[in-house]
Amino acid sequence: MNRFSRRLRLELPKINAMIASEASGNAGPLLTGTAPCYADFLAYACLADLRAFVPKCFSGINNKPVTMFFRAMESLPELAEWFENEGKEGEYIRPPRPSVTIRIGYFA
């Protein structure tokens, strides 16, 4: 197990707790209810990348909130066709990425 995998195993319970808390506080399985919003797509894109990179960290009963979140997003009727076609090829919903100059502090 590399350093990244160890770090993710420590942080993933926090992500599971956050998703469980947000989903239980509303009427649906997503972060803000039954209809997806930008936060759902952003969380899905980030978590899908992590799942592809270190899948072992996402296996197990301890990740039920994240697993249920994946299922909820992937079973949305509006996105089902996309997941059946483009989504299977590894292309995920991508959030906008900040410029490298912003990340290193030129515009901070």
Biopython code that builds the backbone (N, CA, C, O; Angstrom):
import numpy as np
from Bio.PDB.StructureBuilder import StructureBuilder

atoms = [
    (1, "MET", "N", (0.853, -1.174, 0.000)),
    (1, "MET", "CA", (0.000, 0.000, 0.000)),
    (1, "MET", "C", (0.900, 1.238, 0.000)),
    (1, "MET", "O", (1.812, 1.356, 0.819)),
    (2, "ASN", "N", (0.633, 2.141, -0.916)),
    (2, "ASN", "CA", (1.449, 3.345, -0.975)),
    (2, "ASN", "C", (0.902, 4.431, -0.040)),
    (2, "ASN", "O", (-0.141, 4.267, 0.593)),
    (3, "ARG", "N", (1.621, 5.510, 0.023)),
    (3, "ARG", "CA", (1.254, 6.604, 0.930)),
    (3, "ARG", "C", (-0.112, 7.194, 0.577)),
    (3, "ARG", "O", (-0.889, 7.546, 1.465)),
    (4, "PHE", "N", (-0.402, 7.302, -0.723)),
    (4, "PHE", "CA", (-1.694, 7.846, -1.142)),
    (4, "PHE", "C", (-2.841, 6.946, -0.680)),
    (4, "PHE", "O", (-3.854, 7.433, -0.178)),
    (5, "SER", "N", (-2.678, 5.627, -0.854)),
    (5, "SER", "CA", (-3.724, 4.683, -0.426)),
    (5, "SER", "C", (-3.945, 4.753, 1.076)),
    (5, "SER", "O", (-5.083, 4.715, 1.544)),
    (6, "ARG", "N", (-2.865, 4.854, 1.827)),
    (6, "ARG", "CA", (-3.008, 4.958, 3.287)),
    (6, "ARG", "C", (-3.756, 6.228, 3.660)),
    (6, "ARG", "O", (-4.628, 6.206, 4.528)),
    (7, "ARG", "N", (-3.422, 7.320, 3.016)),
    (7, "ARG", "CA", (-4.087, 8.601, 3.312)),
    (7, "ARG", "C", (-5.569, 8.535, 2.957)),
    (7, "ARG", "O", (-6.418, 9.017, 3.707)),
    (8, "LEU", "N", (-5.872, 7.933, 1.805)),
    (8, "LEU", "CA", (-7.269, 7.824, 1.398)),
    (8, "LEU", "C", (-8.052, 6.954, 2.372)),
    (8, "LEU", "O", (-9.200, 7.267, 2.687)),
    (9, "ARG", "N", (-7.459, 5.875, 2.851)),
    (9, "ARG", "CA", (-8.142, 5.014, 3.823)),
    (9, "ARG", "C", (-8.448, 5.769, 5.116)),
    (9, "ARG", "O", (-9.425, 5.461, 5.799)),
    (10, "LEU", "N", (-7.622, 6.747, 5.449)),
    (10, "LEU", "CA", (-7.886, 7.568, 6.642)),
    (10, "LEU", "C", (-8.958, 8.622, 6.389)),
    (10, "LEU", "O", (-9.735, 8.946, 7.287)),
    (11, "GLU", "N", (-9.003, 9.151, 5.187)),
    (11, "GLU", "CA", (-9.933, 10.235, 4.869)),
    (11, "GLU", "C", (-11.303, 9.739, 4.400)),
    (11, "GLU", "O", (-12.297, 10.446, 4.567)),
    (12, "LEU", "N", (-11.374, 8.558, 3.827)),
    (12, "LEU", "CA", (-12.633, 8.059, 3.287)),
    (12, "LEU", "C", (-13.746, 7.935, 4.324)),
    (12, "LEU", "O", (-14.900, 8.199, 3.988)),
    (13, "PRO", "N", (-13.460, 7.545, 5.568)),
    (13, "PRO", "CA", (-14.551, 7.537, 6.561)),
    (13, "PRO", "C", (-15.179, 8.920, 6.762)),
    (13, "PRO", "O", (-16.375, 9.017, 7.036)),
    (14, "LYS", "N", (-14.394, 9.980, 6.630)),
    (14, "LYS", "CA", (-14.939, 11.341, 6.755)),
    (14, "LYS", "C", (-15.875, 11.646, 5.586)),
    (14, "LYS", "O", (-16.921, 12.269, 5.765)),
    (15, "ILE", "N", (-15.490, 11.203, 4.396)),
    (15, "ILE", "CA", (-16.328, 11.418, 3.215)),
    (15, "ILE", "C", (-17.628, 10.623, 3.357)),
    (15, "ILE", "O", (-18.708, 11.126, 3.045)),
    (16, "ASN", "N", (-17.517, 9.386, 3.826)),
    (16, "ASN", "CA", (-18.713, 8.571, 4.054)),
    (16, "ASN", "C", (-19.638, 9.225, 5.076)),
    (16, "ASN", "O", (-20.855, 9.242, 4.891)),
    (17, "ALA", "N", (-19.074, 9.755, 6.140)),
    (17, "ALA", "CA", (-19.881, 10.414, 7.173)),
    (17, "ALA", "C", (-20.571, 11.656, 6.611)),
    (17, "ALA", "O", (-21.733, 11.917, 6.924)),
    (18, "MET", "N", (-19.861, 12.420, 5.785)),
    (18, "MET", "CA", (-20.444, 13.628, 5.202)),
    (18, "MET", "C", (-21.596, 13.270, 4.270)),
    (18, "MET", "O", (-22.656, 13.894, 4.323)),
    (19, "ILE", "N", (-21.392, 12.266, 3.415)),
    (19, "ILE", "CA", (-22.452, 11.865, 2.491)),
    (19, "ILE", "C", (-23.650, 11.310, 3.261)),
    (19, "ILE", "O", (-24.794, 11.622, 2.931)),
    (20, "ALA", "N", (-23.400, 10.501, 4.273)),
    (20, "ALA", "CA", (-24.490, 9.953, 5.087)),
    (20, "ALA", "C", (-25.265, 11.066, 5.773)),
    (20, "ALA", "O", (-26.494, 11.022, 5.831)),
    (21, "SER", "N", (-24.563, 12.056, 6.291)),
    (21, "SER", "CA", (-25.205, 13.177, 6.973)),
    (21, "SER", "C", (-26.051, 14.006, 6.008)),
    (21, "SER", "O", (-27.194, 14.348, 6.310)),
    (22, "GLU", "N", (-25.482, 14.322, 4.853)),
    (22, "GLU", "CA", (-26.215, 15.139, 3.875)),
    (22, "GLU", "C", (-27.423, 14.396, 3.320)),
    (22, "GLU", "O", (-28.498, 14.978, 3.179)),
    (23, "ALA", "N", (-27.252, 13.111, 3.003)),
    (23, "ALA", "CA", (-28.356, 12.337, 2.426)),
    (23, "ALA", "C", (-29.468, 12.096, 3.440)),
    (23, "ALA", "O", (-30.642, 12.068, 3.072)),
    (24, "SER", "N", (-29.116, 11.921, 4.705)),
    (24, "SER", "CA", (-30.153, 11.675, 5.705)),
    (24, "SER", "C", (-30.912, 12.949, 6.068)),
    (24, "SER", "O", (-32.026, 12.873, 6.587)),
    (25, "GLY", "N", (-30.333, 14.111, 5.807)),
    (25, "GLY", "CA", (-30.976, 15.371, 6.138)),
    (25, "GLY", "C", (-31.912, 15.880, 5.064)),
    (25, "GLY", "O", (-32.508, 16.946, 5.221)),
    (26, "ASN", "N", (-32.055, 15.141, 3.974)),
    (26, "ASN", "CA", (-32.962, 15.563, 2.912)),
    (26, "ASN", "C", (-33.811, 14.379, 2.466)),
    (26, "ASN", "O", (-33.712, 13.293, 3.037)),
    (27, "ALA", "N", (-34.621, 14.578, 1.480)),
    (27, "ALA", "CA", (-35.592, 13.555, 1.093)),
    (27, "ALA", "C", (-35.077, 12.571, 0.056)),
    (27, "ALA", "O", (-35.850, 11.752, -0.441)),
    (28, "GLY", "N", (-33.799, 12.627, -0.286)),
    (28, "GLY", "CA", (-33.320, 11.744, -1.340)),
    (28, "GLY", "C", (-31.924, 11.213, -1.094)),
    (28, "GLY", "O", (-31.296, 11.555, -0.092)),
    (29, "PRO", "N", (-31.431, 10.379, -1.998)),
    (29, "PRO", "CA", (-30.134, 9.743, -1.826)),
    (29, "PRO", "C", (-28.949, 10.609, -2.232)),
    (29, "PRO", "O", (-27.799, 10.245, -1.983)),
    (30, "LEU", "N", (-29.223, 11.754, -2.857)),
    (30, "LEU", "CA", (-28.138, 12.622, -3.303)),
    (30, "LEU", "C", (-27.811, 13.650, -2.226)),
    (30, "LEU", "O", (-28.461, 13.687, -1.181)),
    (31, "LEU", "N", (-26.826, 14.465, -2.473)),
    (31, "LEU", "CA", (-26.378, 15.411, -1.451)),
    (31, "LEU", "C", (-27.429, 16.444, -1.079)),
    (31, "LEU", "O", (-27.481, 16.904, 0.061)),
    (32, "THR", "N", (-28.273, 16.808, -2.051)),
    (32, "THR", "CA", (-29.264, 17.845, -1.761)),
    (32, "THR", "C", (-30.699, 17.395, -2.007)),
    (32, "THR", "O", (-31.597, 18.231, -2.101)),
    (33, "GLY", "N", (-30.921, 16.122, -2.110)),
    (33, "GLY", "CA", (-32.284, 15.632, -2.303)),
    (33, "GLY", "C", (-32.385, 14.614, -3.408)),
    (33, "GLY", "O", (-31.491, 13.789, -3.595)),
    (34, "THR", "N", (-33.491, 14.675, -4.149)),
    (34, "THR", "CA", (-33.726, 13.689, -5.202)),
    (34, "THR", "C", (-33.205, 14.129, -6.559)),
    (34, "THR", "O", (-32.929, 13.288, -7.414)),
    (35, "ALA", "N", (-33.066, 15.432, -6.772)),
    (35, "ALA", "CA", (-32.559, 15.948, -8.048)),
    (35, "ALA", "C", (-31.086, 16.316, -7.893)),
    (35, "ALA", "O", (-30.706, 16.951, -6.909)),
    (36, "PRO", "N", (-30.257, 15.922, -8.857)),
    (36, "PRO", "CA", (-28.829, 16.240, -8.741)),
    (36, "PRO", "C", (-28.559, 17.727, -8.931)),
    (36, "PRO", "O", (-29.249, 18.412, -9.685)),
    (37, "CYS", "N", (-27.558, 18.197, -8.242)),
    (37, "CYS", "CA", (-27.104, 19.575, -8.412)),
    (37, "CYS", "C", (-25.600, 19.539, -8.697)),
    (37, "CYS", "O", (-25.001, 18.466, -8.772)),
    (38, "TYR", "N", (-25.010, 20.694, -8.852)),
    (38, "TYR", "CA", (-23.588, 20.777, -9.181)),
    (38, "TYR", "C", (-22.732, 20.036, -8.155)),
    (38, "TYR", "O", (-21.758, 19.380, -8.524)),
    (39, "ALA", "N", (-23.080, 20.131, -6.882)),
    (39, "ALA", "CA", (-22.291, 19.464, -5.832)),
    (39, "ALA", "C", (-22.283, 17.952, -6.029)),
    (39, "ALA", "O", (-21.266, 17.303, -5.785)),
    (40, "ASP", "N", (-23.400, 17.389, -6.466)),
    (40, "ASP", "CA", (-23.457, 15.952, -6.724)),
    (40, "ASP", "C", (-22.515, 15.554, -7.855)),
    (40, "ASP", "O", (-21.800, 14.557, -7.757)),
    (41, "PHE", "N", (-22.522, 16.344, -8.934)),
    (41, "PHE", "CA", (-21.652, 16.027, -10.067)),
    (41, "PHE", "C", (-20.181, 16.190, -9.698)),
    (41, "PHE", "O", (-19.344, 15.381, -10.096)),
    (42, "LEU", "N", (-19.873, 17.224, -8.947)),
    (42, "LEU", "CA", (-18.490, 17.440, -8.519)),
    (42, "LEU", "C", (-18.028, 16.304, -7.609)),
    (42, "LEU", "O", (-16.931, 15.773, -7.790)),
    (43, "ALA", "N", (-18.850, 15.929, -6.639)),
    (43, "ALA", "CA", (-18.490, 14.830, -5.735)),
    (43, "ALA", "C", (-18.347, 13.528, -6.510)),
    (43, "ALA", "O", (-17.416, 12.760, -6.271)),
    (44, "TYR", "N", (-19.267, 13.278, -7.437)),
    (44, "TYR", "CA", (-19.193, 12.046, -8.221)),
    (44, "TYR", "C", (-17.899, 11.995, -9.032)),
    (44, "TYR", "O", (-17.211, 10.974, -9.042)),
    (45, "ALA", "N", (-17.568, 13.091, -9.708)),
    (45, "ALA", "CA", (-16.363, 13.104, -10.544)),
    (45, "ALA", "C", (-15.104, 12.854, -9.717)),
    (45, "ALA", "O", (-14.237, 12.080, -10.125)),
    (46, "CYS", "N", (-15.001, 13.492, -8.580)),
    (46, "CYS", "CA", (-13.825, 13.308, -7.723)),
    (46, "CYS", "C", (-13.752, 11.894, -7.170)),
    (46, "CYS", "O", (-12.698, 11.260, -7.209)),
    (47, "LEU", "N", (-14.866, 11.403, -6.658)),
    (47, "LEU", "CA", (-14.881, 10.058, -6.078)),
    (47, "LEU", "C", (-14.681, 8.979, -7.143)),
    (47, "LEU", "O", (-14.045, 7.961, -6.871)),
    (48, "ALA", "N", (-15.210, 9.183, -8.345)),
    (48, "ALA", "CA", (-15.025, 8.208, -9.421)),
    (48, "ALA", "C", (-13.555, 8.124, -9.814)),
    (48, "ALA", "O", (-13.047, 7.034, -10.080)),
    (49, "ASP", "N", (-12.871, 9.258, -9.853)),
    (49, "ASP", "CA", (-11.433, 9.244, -10.139)),
    (49, "ASP", "C", (-10.679, 8.477, -9.057)),
    (49, "ASP", "O", (-9.810, 7.661, -9.364)),
    (50, "LEU", "N", (-11.004, 8.733, -7.810)),
    (50, "LEU", "CA", (-10.335, 8.024, -6.711)),
    (50, "LEU", "C", (-10.635, 6.527, -6.765)),
    (50, "LEU", "O", (-9.747, 5.702, -6.546)),
    (51, "ARG", "N", (-11.875, 6.185, -7.054)),
    (51, "ARG", "CA", (-12.253, 4.767, -7.145)),
    (51, "ARG", "C", (-11.497, 4.075, -8.277)),
    (51, "ARG", "O", (-11.108, 2.916, -8.137)),
    (52, "ALA", "N", (-11.287, 4.764, -9.387)),
    (52, "ALA", "CA", (-10.549, 4.175, -10.504)),
    (52, "ALA", "C", (-9.065, 4.017, -10.160)),
    (52, "ALA", "O", (-8.422, 3.061, -10.594)),
    (53, "PHE", "N", (-8.532, 4.947, -9.388)),
    (53, "PHE", "CA", (-7.107, 4.954, -9.055)),
    (53, "PHE", "C", (-6.770, 3.957, -7.950)),
    (53, "PHE", "O", (-5.763, 3.255, -8.044)),
    (54, "VAL", "N", (-7.587, 3.883, -6.913)),
    (54, "VAL", "CA", (-7.349, 2.965, -5.786)),
    (54, "VAL", "C", (-8.650, 2.246, -5.424)),
    (54, "VAL", "O", (-9.262, 2.556, -4.401)),
    (55, "PRO", "N", (-9.076, 1.292, -6.252)),
    (55, "PRO", "CA", (-10.368, 0.633, -6.023)),
    (55, "PRO", "C", (-10.464, -0.130, -4.702)),
    (55, "PRO", "O", (-11.554, -0.252, -4.143)),
    (56, "LYS", "N", (-9.352, -0.641, -4.199)),
    (56, "LYS", "CA", (-9.401, -1.405, -2.947)),
    (56, "LYS", "C", (-9.882, -0.557, -1.774)),
    (56, "LYS", "O", (-10.501, -1.074, -0.845)),
    (57, "CYS", "N", (-9.604, 0.727, -1.815)),
    (57, "CYS", "CA", (-10.035, 1.615, -0.725)),
    (57, "CYS", "C", (-11.554, 1.750, -0.679)),
    (57, "CYS", "O", (-12.112, 2.093, 0.364)),
    (58, "PHE", "N", (-12.228, 1.485, -1.795)),
    (58, "PHE", "CA", (-13.674, 1.662, -1.864)),
    (58, "PHE", "C", (-14.453, 0.368, -1.649)),
    (58, "PHE", "O", (-15.684, 0.381, -1.676)),
    (59, "SER", "N", (-13.767, -0.730, -1.440)),
    (59, "SER", "CA", (-14.483, -1.988, -1.220)),
    (59, "SER", "C", (-14.787, -2.152, 0.264)),
    (59, "SER", "O", (-14.048, -1.661, 1.118)),
    (60, "GLY", "N", (-15.862, -2.835, 0.556)),
    (60, "GLY", "CA", (-16.199, -3.097, 1.950)),
    (60, "GLY", "C", (-17.451, -2.397, 2.417)),
    (60, "GLY", "O", (-17.906, -1.422, 1.819)),
    (61, "ILE", "N", (-17.991, -2.907, 3.484)),
    (61, "ILE", "CA", (-19.237, -2.399, 4.055)),
    (61, "ILE", "C", (-19.072, -1.002, 4.650)),
    (61, "ILE", "O", (-20.047, -0.259, 4.757)),
    (62, "ASN", "N", (-17.866, -0.643, 5.034)),
    (62, "ASN", "CA", (-17.640, 0.672, 5.648)),
    (62, "ASN", "C", (-17.861, 1.820, 4.681)),
    (62, "ASN", "O", (-17.934, 2.975, 5.101)),
    (63, "ASN", "N", (-17.967, 1.524, 3.404)),
    (63, "ASN", "CA", (-18.161, 2.560, 2.399)),
    (63, "ASN", "C", (-19.579, 2.581, 1.849)),
    (63, "ASN", "O", (-19.798, 3.008, 0.715)),
    (64, "LYS", "N", (-20.538, 2.125, 2.637)),
    (64, "LYS", "CA", (-21.915, 2.055, 2.156)),
    (64, "LYS", "C", (-22.457, 3.412, 1.694)),
    (64, "LYS", "O", (-23.084, 3.455, 0.635)),
    (65, "PRO", "N", (-22.261, 4.524, 2.416)),
    (65, "PRO", "CA", (-22.784, 5.805, 1.918)),
    (65, "PRO", "C", (-22.229, 6.190, 0.546)),
    (65, "PRO", "O", (-22.971, 6.664, -0.314)),
    (66, "VAL", "N", (-20.928, 5.989, 0.342)),
    (66, "VAL", "CA", (-20.336, 6.315, -0.954)),
    (66, "VAL", "C", (-20.882, 5.378, -2.028)),
    (66, "VAL", "O", (-21.206, 5.820, -3.131)),
    (67, "THR", "N", (-20.985, 4.090, -1.713)),
    (67, "THR", "CA", (-21.525, 3.119, -2.666)),
    (67, "THR", "C", (-22.959, 3.469, -3.045)),
    (67, "THR", "O", (-23.323, 3.401, -4.219)),
    (68, "MET", "N", (-23.770, 3.839, -2.067)),
    (68, "MET", "CA", (-25.160, 4.210, -2.344)),
    (68, "MET", "C", (-25.233, 5.507, -3.158)),
    (68, "MET", "O", (-26.120, 5.666, -3.996)),
    (69, "PHE", "N", (-24.305, 6.425, -2.911)),
    (69, "PHE", "CA", (-24.251, 7.663, -3.685)),
    (69, "PHE", "C", (-23.915, 7.349, -5.146)),
    (69, "PHE", "O", (-24.543, 7.890, -6.056)),
    (70, "PHE", "N", (-22.926, 6.476, -5.372)),
    (70, "PHE", "CA", (-22.601, 6.067, -6.741)),
    (70, "PHE", "C", (-23.827, 5.457, -7.421)),
    (70, "PHE", "O", (-24.145, 5.799, -8.560)),
    (71, "ARG", "N", (-24.504, 4.562, -6.724)),
    (71, "ARG", "CA", (-25.692, 3.914, -7.303)),
    (71, "ARG", "C", (-26.773, 4.925, -7.632)),
    (71, "ARG", "O", (-27.406, 4.844, -8.684)),
    (72, "ALA", "N", (-26.986, 5.876, -6.736)),
    (72, "ALA", "CA", (-28.023, 6.888, -6.969)),
    (72, "ALA", "C", (-27.696, 7.735, -8.200)),
    (72, "ALA", "O", (-28.573, 7.999, -9.022)),
    (73, "MET", "N", (-26.449, 8.156, -8.327)),
    (73, "MET", "CA", (-26.062, 8.961, -9.489)),
    (73, "MET", "C", (-26.149, 8.141, -10.773)),
    (73, "MET", "O", (-26.642, 8.627, -11.791)),
    (74, "GLU", "N", (-25.676, 6.914, -10.725)),
    (74, "GLU", "CA", (-25.622, 6.086, -11.930)),
    (74, "GLU", "C", (-26.992, 5.553, -12.345)),
    (74, "GLU", "O", (-27.151, 5.074, -13.467)),
    (75, "SER", "N", (-27.973, 5.631, -11.461)),
    (75, "SER", "CA", (-29.314, 5.157, -11.811)),
    (75, "SER", "C", (-30.276, 6.292, -12.139)),
    (75, "SER", "O", (-31.461, 6.039, -12.359)),
    (76, "LEU", "N", (-29.807, 7.520, -12.178)),
    (76, "LEU", "CA", (-30.678, 8.633, -12.566)),
    (76, "LEU", "C", (-31.149, 8.437, -14.004)),
    (76, "LEU", "O", (-30.324, 8.244, -14.897)),
    (77, "PRO", "N", (-32.459, 8.482, -14.244)),
    (77, "PRO", "CA", (-32.967, 8.258, -15.605)),
    (77, "PRO", "C", (-32.351, 9.209, -16.628)),
    (77, "PRO", "O", (-32.104, 8.826, -17.772)),
    (78, "GLU", "N", (-32.108, 10.439, -16.214)),
    (78, "GLU", "CA", (-31.554, 11.428, -17.136)),
    (78, "GLU", "C", (-30.118, 11.102, -17.548)),
    (78, "GLU", "O", (-29.657, 11.556, -18.596)),
    (79, "LEU", "N", (-29.410, 10.323, -16.733)),
    (79, "LEU", "CA", (-28.013, 10.008, -17.015)),
    (79, "LEU", "C", (-27.786, 8.546, -17.391)),
    (79, "LEU", "O", (-26.671, 8.171, -17.754)),
    (80, "ALA", "N", (-28.815, 7.724, -17.311)),
    (80, "ALA", "CA", (-28.653, 6.282, -17.535)),
    (80, "ALA", "C", (-28.053, 5.983, -18.910)),
    (80, "ALA", "O", (-27.146, 5.157, -19.021)),
    (81, "GLU", "N", (-28.548, 6.643, -19.951)),
    (81, "GLU", "CA", (-28.029, 6.395, -21.295)),
    (81, "GLU", "C", (-26.563, 6.811, -21.389)),
    (81, "GLU", "O", (-25.762, 6.119, -22.018)),
    (82, "TRP", "N", (-26.211, 7.921, -20.777)),
    (82, "TRP", "CA", (-24.822, 8.380, -20.801)),
    (82, "TRP", "C", (-23.910, 7.366, -20.118)),
    (82, "TRP", "O", (-22.846, 7.035, -20.643)),
    (83, "PHE", "N", (-24.319, 6.874, -18.952)),
    (83, "PHE", "CA", (-23.505, 5.889, -18.246)),
    (83, "PHE", "C", (-23.404, 4.583, -19.031)),
    (83, "PHE", "O", (-22.388, 3.894, -18.945)),
    (84, "GLU", "N", (-24.429, 4.234, -19.788)),
    (84, "GLU", "CA", (-24.394, 3.014, -20.590)),
    (84, "GLU", "C", (-23.431, 3.135, -21.767)),
    (84, "GLU", "O", (-22.863, 2.132, -22.199)),
    (85, "ASN", "N", (-23.239, 4.336, -22.290)),
    (85, "ASN", "CA", (-22.411, 4.530, -23.482)),
    (85, "ASN", "C", (-21.074, 5.180, -23.141)),
    (85, "ASN", "O", (-20.081, 4.482, -22.935)),
    (86, "GLU", "N", (-21.040, 6.494, -23.082)),
    (86, "GLU", "CA", (-19.787, 7.202, -22.846)),
    (86, "GLU", "C", (-19.185, 6.891, -21.489)),
    (86, "GLU", "O", (-17.966, 6.778, -21.359)),
    (87, "GLY", "N", (-20.029, 6.754, -20.477)),
    (87, "GLY", "CA", (-19.541, 6.510, -19.130)),
    (87, "GLY", "C", (-18.780, 5.217, -18.978)),
    (87, "GLY", "O", (-17.885, 5.122, -18.139)),
    (88, "LYS", "N", (-19.119, 4.209, -19.779)),
    (88, "LYS", "CA", (-18.428, 2.924, -19.701)),
    (88, "LYS", "C", (-16.999, 3.017, -20.211)),
    (88, "LYS", "O", (-16.158, 2.194, -19.848)),
    (89, "GLU", "N", (-16.716, 3.998, -21.038)),
    (89, "GLU", "CA", (-15.392, 4.136, -21.621)),
    (89, "GLU", "C", (-14.432, 4.878, -20.701)),
    (89, "GLU", "O", (-13.306, 5.175, -21.100)),
    (90, "GLY", "N", (-14.851, 5.180, -19.496)),
    (90, "GLY", "CA", (-13.970, 5.857, -18.557)),
    (90, "GLY", "C", (-14.058, 7.365, -18.586)),
    (90, "GLY", "O", (-13.307, 8.038, -17.880)),
    (91, "GLU", "N", (-14.949, 7.909, -19.379)),
    (91, "GLU", "CA", (-15.133, 9.352, -19.401)),
    (91, "GLU", "C", (-16.150, 9.721, -18.341)),
    (91, "GLU", "O", (-17.310, 9.318, -18.425)),
    (92, "TYR", "N", (-15.734, 10.471, -17.359)),
    (92, "TYR", "CA", (-16.620, 10.834, -16.273)),
    (92, "TYR", "C", (-17.029, 12.289, -16.373)),
    (92, "TYR", "O", (-16.441, 13.069, -17.123)),
    (93, "ILE", "N", (-18.021, 12.629, -15.624)),
    (93, "ILE", "CA", (-18.501, 14.004, -15.574)),
    (93, "ILE", "C", (-17.393, 14.832, -14.939)),
    (93, "ILE", "O", (-17.012, 14.584, -13.796)),
    (94, "ARG", "N", (-16.888, 15.787, -15.649)),
    (94, "ARG", "CA", (-15.763, 16.571, -15.172)),
    (94, "ARG", "C", (-16.193, 17.960, -14.719)),
    (94, "ARG", "O", (-16.905, 18.664, -15.434)),
    (95, "PRO", "N", (-15.757, 18.343, -13.533)),
    (95, "PRO", "CA", (-15.995, 19.726, -13.110)),
    (95, "PRO", "C", (-14.970, 20.629, -13.780)),
    (95, "PRO", "O", (-13.945, 20.139, -14.255)),
    (96, "PRO", "N", (-15.215, 21.920, -13.831)),
    (96, "PRO", "CA", (-14.204, 22.823, -14.370)),
    (96, "PRO", "C", (-12.956, 22.757, -13.512)),
    (96, "PRO", "O", (-13.041, 22.625, -12.291)),
    (97, "ARG", "N", (-11.814, 22.847, -14.139)),
    (97, "ARG", "CA", (-10.556, 22.791, -13.400)),
    (97, "ARG", "C", (-9.948, 24.179, -13.340)),
    (97, "ARG", "O", (-9.919, 24.891, -14.344)),
    (98, "PRO", "N", (-9.460, 24.569, -12.167)),
    (98, "PRO", "CA", (-8.825, 25.886, -12.072)),
    (98, "PRO", "C", (-7.493, 25.892, -12.804)),
    (98, "PRO", "O", (-6.857, 24.853, -12.982)),
    (99, "SER", "N", (-7.094, 27.056, -13.217)),
    (99, "SER", "CA", (-5.812, 27.217, -13.894)),
    (99, "SER", "C", (-4.672, 26.870, -12.944)),
    (99, "SER", "O", (-4.782, 27.066, -11.733)),
    (100, "VAL", "N", (-3.579, 26.354, -13.496)),
    (100, "VAL", "CA", (-2.425, 26.017, -12.676)),
    (100, "VAL", "C", (-1.876, 27.267, -11.982)),
    (100, "VAL", "O", (-1.336, 27.175, -10.880)),
    (101, "THR", "N", (-2.010, 28.415, -12.612)),
    (101, "THR", "CA", (-1.504, 29.636, -11.984)),
    (101, "THR", "C", (-2.306, 30.012, -10.746)),
    (101, "THR", "O", (-1.765, 30.590, -9.803)),
    (102, "ILE", "N", (-3.591, 29.687, -10.746)),
    (102, "ILE", "CA", (-4.414, 29.959, -9.568)),
    (102, "ILE", "C", (-4.008, 29.030, -8.435)),
    (102, "ILE", "O", (-3.927, 29.451, -7.281)),
    (103, "ARG", "N", (-3.751, 27.756, -8.762)),
    (103, "ARG", "CA", (-3.410, 26.791, -7.730)),
    (103, "ARG", "C", (-2.064, 27.091, -7.062)),
    (103, "ARG", "O", (-1.881, 26.799, -5.881)),
    (104, "ILE", "N", (-1.133, 27.666, -7.805)),
    (104, "ILE", "CA", (0.175, 27.922, -7.167)),
    (104, "ILE", "C", (0.264, 29.311, -6.548)),
    (104, "ILE", "O", (1.306, 29.681, -6.008)),
    (105, "GLY", "N", (-0.801, 30.070, -6.621)),
    (105, "GLY", "CA", (-0.875, 31.281, -5.840)),
    (105, "GLY", "C", (-0.597, 32.587, -6.553)),
    (105, "GLY", "O", (-0.492, 33.622, -5.895)),
    (106, "TYR", "N", (-0.473, 32.584, -7.877)),
    (106, "TYR", "CA", (-0.223, 33.838, -8.565)),
    (106, "TYR", "C", (-1.368, 34.831, -8.397)),
    (106, "TYR", "O", (-1.146, 36.042, -8.376)),
    (107, "PHE", "N", (-2.576, 34.326, -8.280)),
    (107, "PHE", "CA", (-3.736, 35.201, -8.181)),
    (107, "PHE", "C", (-4.399, 35.115, -6.824)),
    (107, "PHE", "O", (-5.560, 35.494, -6.671)),
    (108, "ALA", "N", (-3.684, 34.628, -5.857)),
    (108, "ALA", "CA", (-4.252, 34.471, -4.511)),
    (108, "ALA", "C", (-4.258, 35.796, -3.792)),
    (108, "ALA", "O", (-4.697, 35.873, -2.644)),
]
sb = StructureBuilder()
sb.init_structure("model")
sb.init_model(0)
sb.init_chain("A")
sb.init_seg("    ")
for serial, (resi, resn, name, xyz) in enumerate(atoms, 1):
    if name == "N":
        sb.init_residue(resn, " ", resi, " ")
    sb.init_atom(name, np.array(xyz, "f"), 0.0, 1.0, " ", f" {name:<3s}", serial, name[0])
structure = sb.get_structure()
